[in-house]
Amino acid sequence: MRRNAKRGHGWLQLPFWLTYVFLYVPIAVVVLMSFNQNKSAYAWGGFSLRWYSALIGNEKIRDGLINTLIVAFGATVLSTVLGTLLAVGLARYNKSRLVDALSTMPAILPDLVLAIGLLVFYAAVKMTLGLHSVLIAHTVFGMAFVTAVVRARISHADTSMEEASRDLGATPVTTFMRITLPTLAPGILAGALLAFTLSIDEFVIAFFTAAPTEPTLPIVIYSMVRFGVSPEINALATLLLAVSFTVVIAAQRMTKLSEALS
Amino acid sequence: MTLISIDGVTRRFGDVAALDSVSLEIRQGEFFALLGPSGCGKTTLLRILAGFEEPDDGAVRLDGDDLLKIPAHRRPINLMFQSYALFPHMTVERNIAYGLEREKLPKKEIRERVAEVLETVGLAAQARRKPHQLSGGQRQRVALARAIVKRPRLLLLDEPLSALDKKVRAEMQLELKRLQHEVGITFVVVTHDQEEAMSLADRIAVMQGGKVEQVDAPVELYDRPRTPFVAGFIGANNIFSGRVTENGLDVEGLGLLPAPKGVDGDSALLVVRPENIRLTEIAPKTTETQDEAKDAAVTTEEGAEPKAEIEAGTEAVTEEEPKSEAKSEEAAEVVAEEGAKAKEDGEAKSEGAEPEAKEIAVVTEADAEVKPKRKRKTKSKAKAEPEVREIAVVTEPEVEVKAEPEAEVKAEAEAEAKAEADVKAEVATESEVKAEEKDATADTVAGAEAVVDGAAEVVTEVAAEVVAEENAAAAKADRGDDLRAAVKTAMTGEVDAEAMAEVVSRAVAGVVAKVVAEVVAEVVAVNESKAKAEERRAADAEAETPSETAPAPLAETASETKTETEAVSEADPEPEPEDGPLRGTVVDVSFYGGTSHIVLRVEGHEDHVLAAAQGSARVEPGTEVAIGWDAADAVLIPA
């Protein structure tokens, strides 16, 4: 009886597993090939870490990584601060659903639209392109994500806590710093991590807004891939994957923790 | 001394007025409760006091200064939130210290005060825990400690106990009272739980629909609700709606109910607490009574159709003893007591009163050839010595009696009274005699005797109250007289016009028209005479003795089962003599909290009647009971 039931379930599980495999086969291939001894990116020639050492020696990639990290950190800090303020402001002062929905729009908009828009805007205000322009561009969409996450957090929070703080004699500013922010901290952190990971591998917007002299890592990789995929790229992809995984899982943990606390 | 004065505060949310011109005074040091159902505006009022909400109109003053100008964080008022609103990222200690830190107090003082208040609420051991590590009761204590550590002028508590389970709640109630006493802060608690408010507060404002219905001490609210809402909200009440008359509340379908004085003719609600309801099992203990007679007695008392016919020659002597506590008390007020015994040969002897209250009912019946039967119940109040007496006379005449009916009248009387009768009479007496009236009426006795004499034609069941000796004398004098003669005699004496009118009008009201006409013509007599000083102060008694001519009642009485007449010589709202004005059936009996809760169904009344008695009531569902209460225990609310 039980076995039959299980088998029945197995049948129904098939689409699920197929989809899952479809989702992760490419990633698995990249990770596997990054350890390939063979120079060819397509044929397995035994296990090796040579591409990882080659990666470290690659100056282009190293510069690209540094640029990317500068942009990512800067954009994360800015978008977290602005996004949190926007979320709190929305929760407190805004009653319009439209304004609420529009606040997270940049997160949903096609990157291309945002990229073109930003480029046109920079040109209009005659701003030079460089890391700063990428940083601002990444802040725009990062902020949208932070706002969305923090906003959700606020809607679950007990507003009486802020009232309690004021009741106990705290000024509005003190209340915000001592009560509101700590209460929202898990949401803010999750938003920040999200903004960071998105910024690190962001290509389209960076491609449009970056100066040719200061490419970010995705742009560097793109230029390398144009001449064929080398196992070096596989190694790089694997490293990026590891970082992203770590950050995403950390963000999820943080959110769960915050829910448990509230 | 007024701490907070709220004056005409109005707050609207859209079209809804959460607060509609609310005015309240909260005194220094008291435990005040805002009580009402959800949506009554109590929480809005609390938030206005705390400063989280601003009224659209009106003023709030603290010590005479405008409170509304002061922002929430500068008010010397603290609020304990319903959700407690503890800061989850801070320890218990830090939570409590938070308010003091905002005052920029020295660290040392903060530490001391926090330790002190932790001690007060009994949480010293949990000082370093985070809120989520505490139980509900402990969190509540932290919230309380956090609020009182600031030593506010006013502490607001929003549904302080609603989140706790029952046992913890009872503990916290005591704790809150103790704390309030200890710290001497004025507490204002908001609650929808009337028990919580009653047990905690010194004064309660009952709110409904944004308005304050009544502000009073718990006992006052309970005993004297001023609006129908309060009456319904505070405790389970029996509410009767009717019209005020001099002698009670006239309720459609139920008749006259005992009620305190009101403005005559006004419609009003009568509120009776379950614990003030007095129940009397209807079936009386009978001796020497045949079943049929008993049945007849029961049904007729209920005013139902006459089930049994009394057979000729049935003798029934019934004694009723007070059945409920309330009755005993009532009876205890009666100093003089009488019973009358009438012997078969027609002689009634009256004996001196005993210092205890007794009720004696004598059923008089006579051989009758006619089935239809009629009962009259006459209650009269007599004044004599410092109590008022009530006389209930029940007559059960049967017409076309045999020439020599067997009869037995038992009566115990203060006075010596003799009556000759071929009748058996049941006399139930309960009397209170008042001193101020020295008049004595011989009529009761006289009437009784007259009836007895006339018993050749009439069968009478009399519940009578015994009168003074003079009455007895009068009775003697009248003995042997024809009833009509007796009445006439009585009426030729000095008659108090008012009392007379009263008796007549009552008689008219109570008796079917034709019978009344006869009765009034033949029977009613009120006499006042002066009593001797050394003797007992005389009683003023009105007696109504029904008598009927042989032919008339035959047809009419068939449809009539009971008439009840009350004669009150003085407008003194004294309780019903024995049972009560309502008849009901026990629907359900439950026992909890040391009290029996009895649910009764009363014919003609939409709601159930609730009664409560200490201890376990030995009443079975289905029991027929008489429902009564003292007028003084009921509350009349003008509609």
Interface residues (C-beta under 8 A of the other chain):
Chain A: D158 S160 M161 E163 A164 S165 R166 D167 L168 G169 A170 T171 P172 T174 R178 I179 P182 T183 A185 L261 S262
Chain B: A50 G51 F52 P71 A72 H73 R74 I77 N78 L79 F81 Q82 S83 A85 L86 F87 P88 H89 Y98 G99 R102 E103 H132 R146 A147 K150
